[in-house]
Amino acid sequence: MPRITGAPVTSFSSDMQDIYNKITGPRSYLSSTFKALFTNPGVGLGIARFQETIDALDLEPWVTYTVGLTVAHEREDKGLWDAILPLAQDAGVSDPVIDGLGKGTGPRGLLPKDGIWIQFTLDVLRGSMKDSIWQATTHLVGDEGAVGLAFTACYFDMITRLNKTFGLDVS
């Protein structure tokens, strides 16, 4: 059961209202998380800026959503999984990747070009980045891309923790 209900009681400036409407609107896959976050407008705005940073990274959308699905599965956040899944499918995340993540077997059995994003994310979440995984990742996306991937994994991890804290649709 959600611990925070209803819309924020604060009146927003027109700029803040525009950001709130965008981040909680029908195209947002984190609408309920951001509605809760904007109970404290400064926090909501700060996390919205993180989301804008994720959107601006030079990562393929299917990679970003693979990272998001990996975090959602690892942290057992069904709400986040369900929100990202259609976006991941539209972005081209393959059925074997989705099935492997859903069963908890990914990256085993996947092509290296798919499994690397999962293993990188798992290493970030578990605090055990292997040199071989870092090197494979930087070979594909460079240091800048690897930093972006680590940020993306940490962002989704933060979202799952906030969802659990707020009692949002997680299981």
N, C-alpha and C positions, 0 to 999 in steps of 0.2 A: 504494500500500500504506500502510495507517495506520501512523503513527510511534508512536502511543500505543495500546496494546492492553490489553484487560481493564478491569475496574472499578477505581476508585480503591482504593488500599490503606489509606487512612485510615479510621478508625472515626469516624462522625459522631454528633453529638448527636442527640437525637430530633427536634428542630426542623429541623436541617440534613438529616436523613434524609428527613423529610417533603417538604422542598423538592426534594431530589435525586430522590425517587421521582416527584414530580409532573412535574418538568422533563425527566425521561428516560423517563417511562412511555409506554404505548402511544398516548396521545393527543398526545404531543409530536412535532412535525415536525422538531425539531432534536436528537433523542435522542443520536445519535452525537457531535455537537459538544459537548453538555453532559456526556456521559460523559467525554470528553477533558478538558474544562475543570475538572471536579471532581477531577481528579488533583491540582489545587491548590484546595482547598475555598474559600479566600477569593476566588479569581478566579471560580470557578464560581458562588458565591453572588452576587458583584457583577454578573455578566452575567445571572444569573437575575432579578435585580432590574430590569435593563434590559428584559428580556422582559416582566416584570409591568407596567412602565411603558408599553410598546407596547400591551399588552392593555387598559390602562386609558384610553388616549387616546380622545378623542371623535371618532374617525374611523370611517367605515363600514368593515367588514371587507373588502369588495371593493376599497376604496382601499388599505388596508394590504397586501393580497395583490398588487395591481397593482404597488405599489412593490417588494415582495419579488421578484416575477417579473422586474421590470425590472433590479434589481440582479443577480439570479442570471444573467440573460442577458448583461448587460454585463460581468460578471466571469467569465463562462464556468464557472459552478458548477452542473454538471448535477445533482449531489446535492441542492442547495438547490432548484433548479427542480422536480425530481421530487417533493420533499417538500411544496412549497407548492402545486403544480398542483391536486391534488384539493381542497384547502381553498379555493383561488381559485375553482374551478368551483362548489363548493357555496355560496360566498358571493355568486355572481352575476357574476363577471368574465366578460365576454362572449367568445364564440369569436373574433370579429374582433380583440379586444385580445390574447388568447392567441396567435392565429396571427401577428399583426403583431409581437409581441415575439419569438416563436420564430423568425421569419424575419429579424428585425433591422430591420424597416421601421417599427415603431411609433416615434413617434406619427403618422407620415405615413399618410394614408388613414383615420384614425379620427375619430370625432366629437370635437369639442373637449372635451366633458365627460369623455371617456375619455383623450384624448391629453394633457391638461394634467398628469395625475399622472405619466405617463411622462416628459414633457419636464422637469418639475420635478425628478424623480429623476435624470435624465441630467445636468441642470445641476448638481445637488449633487455627483454623482460626478465630474464633469469640472472642478469648481471654477470654473464659469463661469455663475453665476446671472444670467440676463438680467432687467432691470427689468420687462420686459413679462410674463415668466413669473411673477415674484414678485407683480406686481399682479393678474394673472389668478387666481393661487392664493389670495391674500388676499381677493379679491372673493368667492370660493367658501367659504373656511373661516376667514377672518380671520387676524390675526397669530398667534394661539394655535395654530390649525390648521396654519399654514405651519411654525411651529417644530416642531410634532409630526411633520409630514411629513419635515422635514429630519432630525430625530432618527431617524425610522424608516428613512430611506434610509441614514444613517450606521451604524445598528445592523446592518442587513442587509449592508452593505459590510464591517463588522468581522467578521461571521460568515463571509463568503466568504474573507476573508484568514486567519482562524483555520483554516477547513477546509483551505485550501491548505497552511498551515504544518504542520498535523497530518497531512497526507497522507490526508485523508478523501475520500470518493467525490466527487471533482470531475474535470471534464474540459473 
